[in-house]
């Protein structure tokens, strides 16, 4: 004998409310007319009965499919960006939204095709994510579809966006060194033309210049922000007559190269040289010896915020776009000691 799936009326009867009240409680509507206890009771009853709403019927009524698209620029292959996807997924799941993800190579035509494919499935909105902090041109393919940029922003701020607070994170990392008495703080950066490099470098320049130091004497640049680049630039910087007492690295991979250079130059971290960095990659920062103090990129929080902002835009179509800087907290470990 086949058992029929429970209906909304069954949930309402079991919870002791009207069908209309059950509907509003499950859909998060009704405002103050539906008490918190009633909402919890109805939802608990629905779970107990195994009730599943008819999303097709609801979509016809609300003109919403309860699906949003996530278009990523190589995000799925970026080691530490998985948290960004997880943050978006968790926020969407809590709101009863299905997240449809498409990963692209960043090619404009491929991105346009991905957006069109999602639009054909009548998604309610789009999250457009990049693998690192960028300023981008919003794809024309998005058209009138509500959208939020994730780890990216548009040059004209015409679309809501969330990016890391690069300046705030840099100031936080430098504050760790300043609090330990360091003034001659070197900086290892990359020659790559990325937004994070520009902001972190400018913030560091301001910081050391405030102590009357010449930033040019404390700066070293590598072609790429990788471990070898960190090692080679650290050797050059630490071999100068007046070496820095501390180094701020563009990212954790470059910091790993600093550890190698310090060992070859017989400098102990943190006794002879303090090191701070950016990214807080879980496979690098806590695994170095000693553990690396690093400003964390808030990928999970950005993913979650982007979904919530997209839902706000869907609820308030005329709302002004918001440009949000997500704080980058400092993960303190043992790579900093008094100067």
N, C-alpha and C positions, 0 to 999 in steps of 0.2 A: 504494500500500500504506500503510495507516494504522499508525503506530508507537504501540505501547501506552506510556502514561506509566510511568516507573520506579516500582517498588514499594519498600517499606521493605526487603524481603528483598534487592533488588538493591543498595541502598545498603550493607547489612550485608556482603554478599559482596564488593563492591568495596573496602570499608574493612577487610576481614579481621576482622570481629567478628561476634558473634551478633546475631540480630534483636532480642533483648531489650536488649542493650547499645546497639545503634543507636537504639532507641526512647528509652531513657533519656538518651542523649547529646543527641538532638535536642530532647527535652522539658525538659531541664535538671533531670532527676530523677536518683536514684541516689546522690546525695551523694558521699562519698569513694571509693565503689566504682568510680566512673568517673574515670580520671585526666584531667588537663587536656589532655594530648597526644591522648588517645583522642577526647575531645569535639571538639577542633579538627579531627582527621582525619575524623571522621564527618561533621561539618558541612560541611567542604570538599568531601567526596565527594558529599554531597547536593546542594550547589550546582552542582558540576561535571556531575552527572547530570540536573539540573533537577527534582529530586524535590520534590514538594509534598505535605505531610501531608493526610490526609483529615480536615478539621476537623469534619465532621458525625459521623464515627465516633468521633473523639476526644472530642467533646462528649457523646456518649452514654455513654462510659466514665467521664469525669471530672465530668459534670454541669456543664460549663463551655462557654460558646460562644466564649471568647477574644475577646469584644467588650465594650467599656465605652462608656457614653454620656457625652457632654459637653453639658450644658445651659447655655447662655450667656445672660446678661441683657444684650442689645445688645452683647455683647463683639465680635462680628464687625464692627461699625461703629465701634468705638473705635480711633482712629489708632494708638496704641502698644500695644494689647492683642494684636495679631497674634502677638507673641512668646510670649504666654501659650499660645496655641493651638499654636504651633510646638513649644514646650517639651513640652507634653503629647503631641503627636503623635510627636515623636522618641522620648520615653521609652516610649510604647506600642509603637512599631514595633520598638524594640530588644528588647522583651519578647515579640514575636510577637503583639501584641494589636491588634485593629482598633478605631479610635476613630470612633464615630458621633456627629456633631455636630448639635445643634439650637439655633438662635438664637431667643430670644424677646424680647418687648418688656418683660419684667419684670412683666407682668400675672400675678397669681397663678393665674387660670384657665388662661391660655395655658401657663404653666410646668407646671401639673398635667397638662395634655394632652400636653405634650412628654415628661414623665416616663413617663406611661402608655404612650405610643407606643413608647418605648424598652423598657419592661418587657415589652410584648407580643412584642418581638423577642428576649426571653430574655437581655438583656445581663447581664453578671456584676456590674456595679457602675456607679455614677454619679458624675461630677464635676459639681458645681453651681458655676458661676462667675458673678461679677458684674463689671460694667464698672469699678467702683472699690471701694476698701476700704469694706466695710459690715458692720454687725452685723444679722443677718437671723433670721427665724423659719424653721426647716427645714420645707419643704413636707410636709404630711401624706402627700401622694401617694408619697413615697419609701418609706414603710412600713419593711419589713425589708430592703430592698435596700441593700447596703453602699454608703456614700457618703463623699465628701470634699468639703469646701467650699474653693473656690479664689478668693482675693482677698476672702474673707468669712469670718466666724465666727458661731457661734450664741451667743446670750446666755448659755445654760447650759453651753456647752462640751461638749455631748453628742455632737458629731460632730467628727471630725478636721478640721483646717483649716490653711490657710497664708495669711498676710497679710504685707505689707511691715513691716519693723521701722521704723515711722515715727519713733519716738523716737531710735533709733540713727542713722538717716539725718539727722535734724535736728541732733543733737549733732555728727555728722561735718561737716556743712556749716558750722555755727557755729564748730567748731574751726579750720576753714580761716581764718576771719576773726580769731579770737582769736590764732592763731599769727602773724598779720601785725600784731598790736598793736591791733586794733580793740576798742573797748569800747562805744561808742555805736552799737549795731547796731539799725537799724530793722527792722520786720517789716510786709510787705504781705500781707494775708490776704483771705479771702472771707467773706461773710456766710452762704454756703450751709451747711446743716446736714449736714456729712459728717464721718466719723470721722477722716480724715486732717487736716482743719482743726483739730479739737479737740486731737489729740495734738501736732501741730506747734506750735500756738499755746501750749499749756501748757508744752512743752519750752523754747520761746524765752523765755517769761516767767521761768521758773526761771533761765535762763542770764543774762539781763540784770540780774535782781534780785540775783544773786550779786555783781555789781559795784556794788551800792548805787544802781542807776539805777531810775527810775520807768518801768515798761513802758508806761504810758498815754501818756507823752510821745513814745514811739518807735513807736507802733502806728497803722496806718491800714488801714481795711477797705473793700473794694469789694463791691457787690451780687453780682457774679459773678467767678470766677477767670479773666478773659479779658484780652486785651491792653489794651483800652480801660480796664478797671478798674485795671490796673496803672499805666497812664499817669496817670489822674486822681488816684489815691491817692499816687503818687510825687510829682506836682507839689505836692500839699498838704504831704506830709511834708518834702520838700526845701526848701519855702519857709518853714518854721518858723525862728524866730530861731537856735535851736541845732539845726541839722540833723544827722542821723546821718552818720558817716563811712563806713558800710557798710549794706547792706540785704539781708535774707534774705527771699526771695519765696516765696509758697505754691507757685507752679509756674512753669514756663518761659514760659508765655504772659504772665503778669503781669510777669515779668522783661523780656520784650521791650518792654512798655510803659514800664518804668523806663529802658531805653536811650533811648527817644524823649524822655522827660521830661528826662533828663540833658542830651541834646543841645540841647534848647530853652533850658535853664537855663545853658548853656555850662559844663557840668561834664564833665570827661573821665573815662571809665571805662578803667582803674582808678585813674588818678592822683589824681582828686578824689573818687571814689566807688567803693568795691568792691561787687560784687554776687554773691550766691550764690543758688541756687534748688533746686527739687525737680522730679523727673521725668526729666531728661536725655532729652528728646524729640529724636530724631535729626534731625528737620527744623527744629529751633529752636536748641538749645543749641550745637552745634558751628558753626552757620551765622551766629550773631551775631558782630559785630566790636567788641571782641575776643570770642573764644569764651567761653561761659558755664560757670563751675564749677557743677556741679549733682549732687545726690544721685540716683542712678539707681534707678528702680523695677524690681525684679528679676522681670519678668514671665516670661521664659523659665525661670528657675530655679524659680519658683513652679509653673508648669505641669508641669515635670518632676517636682518633689517630690510634687505631688498624685497623679500616676499611680503613683509608687513606693509612696506611702502606701496607695493603694487596693489595690494588689497585695499589700501586707503584710496588710491587713485580710482579703483573700480567703484568704490562707494561714493567718492566725491570727484566726479569727472572734471569739474572746473577748478580743482585745487591747484595752487601754484606749485611748480616743481621744487624739490628740496635737494640741496647739495650737502650731504652729510660726511663729516670727517669722523671715522671710527677710531677711538683711542687705541694706542699700541702700548699695552702694559709691559713693564720691565720684569723679566724673569731673572731674579737675582741668584747667582751661584758663587763660585769661589775664585773668579778670575780677577778680582779687584782687591788691592791691598793699599794701605797708606803710602803716599809718595815718599 
